[in-house]
Amino acid sequence: RLADVLTQRGMPTSTFSVFGQQVVLTGEAGEGSSQFVLGSLGLPKFNANPSINNMDDVIKGLNNDTSADSGFHAETWSHKLTESLAKHELLKPFVDETKANTAFPEGNAVADQFKMVTRIMQTQQ
């Protein structure tokens, strides 16, 4: 994928999807970073209604407590969840600060995706 080639050449890249995880953005295993996946309306607050006060910390703690005999599946699950939470924490404040300056048709799924693309592009400025 193009993002992998650019990363190998020293150019910082990120891949984004506003319509679920896309195979075309996945790239080669171990090459480059994984894609950011957003909805066409942005990123919702993670765990908006926790059942305990420090639930986010508990979730992170449980998924960082792996050991040498945890197994490949457990290690992969823990790594992917931790990576996903970190990306969410990194990106959400930037996306929340953006506004689309162009008028897009209301109630149109494709227009909502393009609107989110314009907002994502603003996070790089």
Secondary structure, DSSP 8 states (H G I E B T S, - for coil): -HHHHHHHTT-----EESSS--GGGT-STTSS---EE-BTTB---TTSS-SSTTHHHHHHHHHH---TTS-HHHHHHHHHHHHHHHHHHHHHHHHHT----S---TT-HHHHHHHHHHHHHHTT-
